[in-house]
Amino acid sequence: MGEKEKEMYEHIKRFLIEEKGCDSKTISINQITFERGKHWTMDVAGIRASRIYGVEAKAGCGYGDIIDAITKARFYRYACSYVYVCFPKAEFEHSRLKEFLEEECKQHGIGLLLLRPDGSIEEHIKPQESDVLDLDTYLKVFSQLKMFQPSLSPEVQGARAYIIRDICSFMMRKGYFKESEFIKYVGENEEYWKFQRPGPRTIPLKDLIRNRISWSLRAAEELGLIEKTRHGAWRLTLLGEILAHISADHVKIRSLSKEVKAFFFALAWRYPEVREALMFLKKHGKATWTRSECSKCGNRGSEYFFGYPDEEKRDGVFFIADGRVFCGKCGRILEDRKDTISIKHHVMRVLNRDFYEQLTFWFNSDVFTHQI
C-alpha cells in the first residue's frame, strides 16, 4: 500500500462517516476479508445501521486499474449492501477509459467516487443496493466490522422471533408499519401474545400486546432487519426482505419453519454469548439455565458476583473470577464433571460479562430447536 492509497483511504473514511452516516467505530481499512472463490480484502468498509458500504480505491485510472477495481467490486457485492470504486478525479478526467469505467459501474450497480485535489469526494455515480448479497458472507463481514462485539439490549428478552417474522411480513405487504393494523393482521389471539409471557401474569392483554410489539420492533432493528428512515418511518432492510420472503407462507402462528429457524440461527451465531452457550450445551447434552450447584456443600442458586468479594458477601452466591466459578459458601472451584454449572455462569466465566437478556430472547424464541 503506497502513500497515495493511504491518503485516499483516509478521505474515503471521512466520506463514509460524514456523507453516508457510517458509524465511525466500524470503519475498517485493509482489514475486512472474506472468501468467495478466492480471498478478498476490502480497502475501506463501514456500517450504517444494517447496511455495509465497501470501497475499492485506485491511485491510477489505467486499464489494469479499472479492471482490477471493477472485478473486486463485483465480488464485494456478495458481502456488502453498497459498493463503490474510487479514483482520483484528475486521473479519471484524463483517462481515455472514463466512459468505459462509467458503463461498467452502471451495468454492475457499482458506485463511482472521485477524489478531488482538496480531499473532498464527489459521488459521480450512485451505487445500487446489492441484489446478489449472500447471507453467510454478509454476516461474516458484518461481524468483522463490528469492532465492538454486538449485543442486544435488555428489553429484547420479551421479543419473539415469530413476532419479528410477522412484522417483516406485514411491512413487506404494506410498505410501512402501523401498530393497530399489525394487530389486526395477526389477530388478538391470546395464545399468540401470551406464549412464554414475561413479567406479572396480571398484566392486561392489551398492555402485553403493546409491549410485545415494542420489544419485537426494537429487536428487529438491533438485528438489522428493519431501520428508520430520515422521516422516522420504519422500513425493511435487505435482510428483513429476505426473512419476509422465506416466511411468506408461514406467518401468524407461534412456530417457526425450518427455513426461518435457519435464518435466525445464522443471526444468533454471530453473538459470542450464543456461540459459547451452544457449544456448552453440545458438550453437556443438557444443562441448567441459571442455577449452579456445588457438590460439596450443596450451595445452589443463580446469584453471582464478578471478581473476589469480601468474606461477608460470599455466602450463598457464586463468584466469577479469572475464568473460574467459585462457590461462595465453601470457597471451592466448581468443576464441569463434579458440579452443576449453569449455562449462565459458564458463559459469564468465559466472557466476563452478563448476557442473560440476550440468551433469554434466543432460547425462548425457539430458534435452536434441532440445531444443537
N, C-alpha and C positions, 0 to 999 in steps of 0.2 A: 504494500500500500504506500503510494507516494505522497508527498506533501500536498499536491493539488487535490488528491482524493480526500485526504484527511480534512482539508479545509471545506471541501464540498459537503462532506458528511455533517459537519457542524451546522452549516447553513440549512441543510435538509432537516436536521433535527429541529432547528428553530421553526421551520415551516410547518412541520407536523404538529408541533405544540401550539403555535400561535394561530395557524390558519385552519388546521384540521381538528383541533381540540384534543389531541392525544395527551394522555397522562404522561407527564414528564418522567415519572418513575418507571415507565415501561419502555422508554426509548432505548433501543439497543443498536450498537454499531459493530458490525462484523462479528456478532456473537450468536445469532439465531440460525440454527441449522435444521434441516430435515432431509429425509430420504424419499426420493421419488424416482426410482430407476438408478439414480446416482446421488452423490452427496451435494447438497446445495447450501450455500451460506449467503444470507441477505446482507447487503451493505448497510441499510438503515431500516428499522422497523419500529412500529409503535402501536398502541391500542387506544381507541376511543370507545368507551362502553364495551360492546362485544365485537366491535369491528377492528380488524387488523389491517394496518397500512404497511406495505412493503415497497422499498425503493432500491433500484439498481442504478448506480451512478457511474458515468464515464467522463474522464477528463478530455477525451478526444471525440471526434464525430466522424471517423472514417468508417469504411465498410465493415471492417472487423469489429470495431467498437459497437456499431449498431446491431449487427447480427448477434454478437455475444449478449448484449443488453436485452434484446427482444427475446432471445431464446430463454434466458434466465427468467425474465419477467413472466413469460407464458407459464413456466413451471411454478412460479411463486403464486399464481392464481389458484393452485390446488390448496394452498395454505393460507392465503390472505383474502380479505374481503375486497380490498382495493390495491392495485399495483401500479407503480409509476416507473418510468425510466427518466433519468436526469442527465442533461448535458449542459456545458457552458453555452450561454446564448451566442457569444461571438463565434464559437466553433460551429454551432448549428447554422447560423446565418451564412457563413462562408462555405458550408458543405454543399457539394453537388448532389448529395443524397438526402437532403432535408425533406423533400416531398415523399421519397420512398419511406423515410422514417415515420412521417405523419400517417401515411397509408397503413403501415404495419401496426402502428398504435391503434388506429381506429378499427382495423379489421379484428384485432385480438382483444379489444376492450382495455387496453393499457393506457394509462395517463402519461402525459409528457410534461416534464418540468424543465424550465430553462433558467439557469443560474446567471443573473446579471452581474456585471463587474462590481457593483456596490454591495454584493452579497445577498440581495433580495432575490426571491424566486417567483417566476411567472408560471402560472398553471396554464400552459399553452393548450393542452388537450386534457379534458376531464376523463378519469377512468370510469369504466362501467363496473358495477358490482359483480363479483365473480359468479359465474353460473356453472363452474366446474369444481367448486370447493369440495374437498374431501374431508369428511368429519374427523376421522382419526388424525390426519395430518394437521388440520386446523387446531385441534385440541393440543397436540404436541407443541406446536409453535406458540399457541396461546399461553400454555403453561410456562414455557421458557421466558416469554415476555413479561410475565408477572414475576418480577424480581422479588417481590414480597409474596409469600405463599398466600393463595386465595383462601378466603374463609367466608362463611355465611353468618349473617347477623343472628342474634338470639331469637328474634321474632319468627324466623322461618321454621322453627320446630313445629309450629302449628299449621304450616302449609302441607299440602299433599301433592304428590306427583300427578294423580289423576285429575285434580282440580286445575293444576298448571296446564296439563294436556288440554283440558276443555277450554281454558282461557285462550290458548293459542288457536284452537279450532274455531272458537267463536270469532276471534279477531280476524282470522283468515277469511271468514264468510262475510263479516260486516265491514272490515276495514277500520274499525275503531273499537273502543271498549267503553261500555256503559254498564254500571253495576246492576241496575234494575232489569235491563234487557238480558244480561247474562243469567240472572236468577231465573227468569222465565225460560231461557234457553235450556238450562239443565234441570229446572224444576225445583220445587221446595221439598223434595223427598227427604224425610228426616234422616234416613239411614245414610244417604249420600253425604250430608253435612256433619252428622254426629259421629261418624266412624272414627274410632281411636281419638275420642274427644279430649282435648286438653283442658285443664283448669276446672273450676267448680261445675258440678253436674247440674246446678240450679240455674245456670245462665239461660235466658230465653233463646229459643231457636233463632229468632230474628237477629239477635246480637251475635250469636255464634256464626251465622252465615256471613254477617258483615266482617267479622274478624277473620274468618277463613279466607274470604276474598282478599282482604288487606294483606294477610300473611302470604298468600299464594302469589299475589301480584309482586310483592317485594322479592320473594324467592325467584320468580320468573325473571325479574330484572337482574338480580345478582348472578343468576346462572347464565345470563346473556341471551335469553330467549325473547325478551321484549325490551324496548327502550322508549324514552320520552323524546318527542320532537321539541324543537325550539318553542313551540306554542303550548307545550305542556300536555299534549295528547299522547296516548300510548300507541305504539306500532310494533309489529313483529320484526325481529331481526331475521337474517337468513337462517340461523339455527332454529328460530321459532317457526319459520315457514316449513322447515324440514320436519319438525315434530308434528305440525298440523297435518302435513301430507301423509305421513306414515300412520297417523291415528284417525284418519278421516272416517273409517268405518267402525271405530271402536271408541265411542265417546259416551258421556252421560252415565257411566257406570263406575263403580269403585275399582274394579280390577284393571290391570294393565295387560296389553297384548305383549307377546314375546318381542316384537319389534320395538315397542315403546320402552319396555324394560331394558333392552339392549342400548337404546338411545340414552336413557338416564344413567345406566351403568357407566357408559363412556364418559358422561359428565362427572359422575361421582369419583371416577378413578383418578382424576387429576388432583383431588384433595389428599394430602399426605395422611390426614387423620383417618380417612376412609380406607385408604390402601393398607395402613397398618392394622386397622381393626379387622379387615377381611383376611389378611394373612394370618392374624392371630386365630381367627375362627377356623380357618382352613387347617391350621396345625392342631387345634384342640377339638375340632368337631362341634363342640357346643361350649359356651361359656356364659357366665352370669353377666348381666348387663351393667350393673353398677356396684354390686356388693361383693367385696372381697372377704376372705375368711382365713384366719391364722389357725393352722392345725395344732399348734402347741397350746395356746391359751384360749382359743375359741372366739377371739375378738372378731366381730362381723359387722360390716356396715359399708356405707358409701362415702362417709366423711373423709376429707383429705386435707393435707397441708403441704405446701411446697417448701422444701428446704428442711432444716433441722429445727423443730420448735423447742421452746423451753419445756423443761420437765413437767411442769404443772399443766401444760396444754396437750401433752401427748396421749393421755389416757383415752381410749375409745376411738381414736382416729388412725388413719394410715397416713404416713408422711412419705413424700416422694422426693428423693434427693440423689444426685449422682447416678441417675439411670436405674435406681432401685426403689422397691416399695418396702417400707419398714412398717412393722406392726407397732402402733403407738402404745399398746398395752404391755407387751413383753420385750419389745425392742429388737426382735429378730427380723432378718431379711426374708421376705416371702419368696418361695421357690415355685416354679411352674408346676412341677410334678407333685410336690408335697402339699402345697396350699392352693386355695382357690383365689385366683387373681381375676378380677373383673375386667371386661373389655375396656371400661373407662379408665381404670387405674393402669392397665398395661399401656395404653396409648399415651397416657399422660407421662408415664416414666420415660417413654421413648422421645416424645416431642416437647416435654416440659411445658405444656400449656393445656388449659381446659378446652373442650370441644363439644361438650355434651349436647348442646342445642343442635349443632350440625349433624351429628350422628343420629339424633332422635328423628330429624326430618328424613334422612336417607332410609333408615331401617323401618320406620313407621309408614313410609310411602310404598313399601313392598317392592322396592327396586331390586333387592338382592335375592329374591326367591329363585332357586335353581341356578344361581350364578356362582355359588361357592360350594 
